[in-house]
């Protein structure tokens, strides 16, 4: 049975899912890709889909890596995050590409080529202002 997603998923996507986190407000598509770090074909895929939207960025424009001890299993994370706002400024999309490796030990590359991809969509008036409150800056509109 196919999963309905908000946007077309990237080629090679497996374990595709969709969750409604807050009906009419906040939804998420997610899947996995087999992709060697630091490839980001999902970023290229969604940048094409949102090419008419304004791109936004947080404090880091590249991959970040950090230990995460917040869950029951400690992992070392390599993560890339991108944002877009639609022309009407009532939708914000966040793309997260994430690799997890066992343990908290720092590493240059993930232990495997399994990339988690999540695309989150927030429906809210003045979506850019919401992103700004999170430290995200959007390109100026035309």
N, C-alpha and C positions, 0 to 999 in steps of 0.2 A: 504494500500500500504506500503510495507516495505521500510525502509530507508537504502540505501547503506552506510556502515561505513568503515573506514580504517581498523579497527581491530574488532574482535568479542567483543560484549558488555558483561558486567557482567550479571549473572543470576538475574532476577527480574527487569531489566531495563525497564523504561517506559518513554514515551515522547522522544524517541530516535530521534536525529537529526544529520545532518552533514552540515557543512558550509565550503565553499572554500573561505578563506580570501584573498589569493593571489594565483591565479592559478599556479600550478606547484611548489609552494614554501611553502605555509602555509595553513594548513587545520585543522579543528576541528570536532571531534565527541563529542556529549554531550547527557546526559540523567539524569534521576533521579532514586534514589533508596530509598526505605523505609528501613531505617537502624538506629538503636539507636547509638548515639554518645558514645564512640569514635570508633565504629566498622569501619573497612576499608576493606571490602571484595573486593571492586573494586581495591584497591592497590594490594592485594594478586593475583587477577585475572590478572592484567597487569604485575605484577612481573613475573608471570609464562609465559606470552606471550613473554616478553622481557628478558627471562632468559639467553639468549646468548649475550645480549647487555651489555654494561658497565653501571652500576648504578652510579648515580650522586646525589649530595645533595647540598642544599643551606646552609645558615647560621643556619637554624633551621632544626633539623632532626625529630621533632615531630609536634604535632598540635600547631597551633598559634591561638590566639584569639585577636580581635581588633574591635573597633567601626569604621564604614564606613559611613561618611557623604557626600560622593562624589556624590551620586545619589539623585533623588527627594525624595526617601524614605530612611531615616536613618535606618541602620541595625547594629546589632552586629554579627560578623562573627567568626566562628570556621573553620579553614582551614588547610589542609594538602597538601603539594606539593612534588612530586617526579619527577625525571628526569632520562632519559636513552639516551645513544648514541649508534648507531649501529656500528658493527665491521669495516665498511668501513669509519666511521666518516663523513658521508654525510647526516645523519638524526639525529635529536634530537627530543625526545618526552618528553612532560611535562604532568604530570597527576595532576589534581587539584580536591580535594574533598572539598566540601564547604557546610556549613550550614549557614542559615541566620535567625536571630531572630529580631522581630520588636524593634526599638528604639536603643539607644546607650548605655543603661545601661549594665555594665559588668555582665556577668553571667557565672557560671561554666559549664553549659550544654545548648545546644540549646533548643528553645521553642517547637520544633517539630522534628520528625524523618525523615524529607525529606532532603536527601543528594543530592546535585547537583554534577555531575561528568563530567569533561571535559578532553579530551585527545587531546592535540595539537601536530601537527607534523610539524617540520620545515625541509625543504630540503635545505641544504647549505653545500658547501665545508668547511671542518674543523669545523664541528658543535660543537665540544668540545670547541674550542676557542671562539665561539659565547657564549656558556653557561658560560665560565670563565669570560667574560665581564659583565655578570649578577651576578657574585659572586657565581657561581655554580662550584663545584669541582667534577670531575669524577674519579672513580676508575682507577687505572693503567691497561692498556691492557696486555693481556698475550702473 
